[in-house]
């Protein structure tokens, strides 16, 4: 996978809820790879895992920035 493809996969995970849900709900890495390849991405297991990890890490930090420990939205 090129850097451009890796970035495109990450951006697709962020922007496309249907794609993201299909990938995240897939049963195992082999199925995830099939879904990702069916959308035209050409990447290795490691590259997919890195994109998923980056998405998960960034999503977790966005959630933590917007919510207190008690689950209340922080004003602003």
HELIX and SHEET records of a PDB file:
HELIX    1   1 UNK A    3  UNK A   15  1                                  13    
HELIX    2   2 UNK A   17  UNK A   25  1                                   9    
HELIX    3   3 UNK A   29  UNK A   38  1                                  10    
HELIX    4   4 UNK A   45  UNK A   66  1                                  22    
END                                                                             
